[in-house]
Amino acid sequence: MSTGQGSTGVRGPTRARIAARTLRTDRWWQAPLATFVVFSAFVVYATVRAFTGADYYAKPYLSPFYSPCLGDCVEGASDFGQPFGWFPLSAALIILVFPLGFRMTCYYYRKSYYRAFWLSPPACGVAEPHAAYSGESRFPLVLQNAHRYFWYAAVVVGLVLTFDVVLAFRPMPGEYAVGDGETSGVHMGLGTLLMIVNIVLIWLYTLSCHSCRHAVGGRLRHFSRHPVRYRLWTWVSRLNAHHGRFAWYSLFSVALVDLYVLLLATGTIQDLRFF
């Protein structure tokens, strides 16, 4: 590894000459290893489900991977029409770019997968294997600056998923019959409960985002002149302290809801009904 004046890595001229990779004696490698395993498992699962293009709707539940379903979707899954009905691939690929872009450019996720996959650095106080450091100033990492724009898209997706939760209370076909083909009343099953938990976690993750904090309170010289925005900023700041936790919880909840819909759609299980 170069130690010349041009080096900006851990062996650069301004860094201490320590031969050991780290002086830490704890199990610092456990966190990046766990992140690597969990992220890899989620990526594999989500990729398979996204490209499958089937078993994503079990009335009245729609998988969050396919919402809103704007492509050539199965009957009952398109509540906003099918403007991309001509799209030859899975309908999930039309919409997943937005929540995926939001999470991939997220400050917390960036720290996590930089450490787990690129070892940059693998942990605090542990030397990374790279000879130079350029930050996020070059392609493709410079695209991480699009995070604030993906946040706006994530808000729209969150609203759509909230609408899906409302639709999940619809009665099942043939139940609560009051006329020819008509139904009344509401329905709630385990799928409804899972979708409620999922959307709560998604909103906590979205609203605790650093970009949300900047959107409600950024570029203000005097908070005293903007009491409403200041109040919103303080609320988001409290949520922001738990942003990493919400990132993990919402990742698990999205996968869990999709898995539940998959099991229902394939007839593997029956929905547990509450009323």
C-alpha positions, 0 to 999 in steps of 0.5 A, a space after each residue: 500500500 502506498 505511503 507517498 504524499 498523495 495517499 489519503 488512506 489509512 497509510 497516509 502521511 498524516 496518519 499514525 504509523 501503527 502496524 496493527 489493523 486495529 487495537 480493538 479487542 472486542 468483537 467489532 466484526 459481529 455488527 458488519 457481519 450481521 448486516 452483510 447476512 441480513 442485507 444479502 438475504 433481503 436483497 435475494 428475497 426481494 429480487 426473486 419476488 420482484 421478478 416473479 410477477 405472481 402471487 402478490 395479491 390475495 384479496 383484500 391484501 396487496 404486497 407492498 412490493 407491488 403497490 401501487 400496481 401500475 402494470 399488467 396486474 391481476 384483477 383487483 390489484 390495480 386501484 390506480 389503473 394500469 398506465 403501464 400495462 404494456 410493460 413486459 416485465 413484472 409490475 413491481 419493477 415499475 415502482 420498487 425503484 423509488 423505495 429502493 432508491 430511498 433506502 439505498 441513499 439513506 444516510 443510515 443504510 449507507 453507513 451500514 452497507 459501506 461497512 458490511 460490503 465495502 469495509 469502508 471502514 468495517 468499524 470504528 477504529 479499524 483500518 480499511 483495506 483501501 489505499 485512497 479515499 474520495 468520499 462520495 465525490 465521484 460517480 457512482 457515489 455522487 448519486 447519493 446526493 439524490 436522497 432528498 428527492 427520493 424522500 419526496 417519492 417515499 412520501 408518495 409511496 407511503 401515502 399509497 401504502 396507507 391507502 392499501 391499509 384502508 382497503 385491507 378492511 374491505 369485506 371479503 367477497 360474498 360476506 356481509 351480503 346485503 344485495 345482489 353482489 353487494 357487501 357491507 361491514 368491515 373485515 380485519 384479519 392477521 394480514 390487516 394487522 400486519 399491514 397496519 404495523 408495517 405502515 406505522 414503521 414505514 412512516 416512522 422510518 420516512 419521517 425520521 429521515 434526515 431529509 425530512 428534518 431538513 425539509 421542515 426546519 432547514 434553511 431557517 435563520 430564526 426559529 422564533 419567526 417560524 414556530 410551526 416549522 420549529 415545532 415540526 423540526 423538534 418532533 422530527 429530531 426526536 424521531 431522528 435519534 431512532 432512525 437506524 432502528 426504524 430502518 431495520 424494523 421497517 425492512 423486516 415488516 415489508 418482507 413479512 407482509 409480502 411473505 404473508 400475501 405470498 402464502 395466502 395467494 398460493 393457498 399455503 395458509 388461510 387468513 386468520 380472521 378477527 372479524 
